[in-house]
Amino acid sequence: MPLGVGMLAGVFPPSIGGIQNCASNLAGVSSPAFVGYMVDRTGGFLAPLLIAGGLALLGAFSYLVIVPRIAPLGTGRRDRA
């Protein structure tokens, strides 16, 4: 299970996982066409790579801001010292 899905599963309701999967699949389907269009317009891969890198940084920043603090779940019993 990818890290993002595992983190979301313990914090948010299950419907969020479906929304995340839908957005991921839409990006996976549309990105090759977008990259091809950008290569045709600019003549190189620099612009699409910069855009992809910016979106990756935006996604990482979103996890830092949106996802609450993640802590391990307790075992339900008290540990004796």
Secondary structure, 3 states (H helix, E strand, C coil): CCHHHHHHHHHCCHHHHHHHHHHHHHHHHHHHHHHHHHHHHHCCCHHHHHHHHHHHHHHHHHHHHHCCCCCCCCCCCCCCC
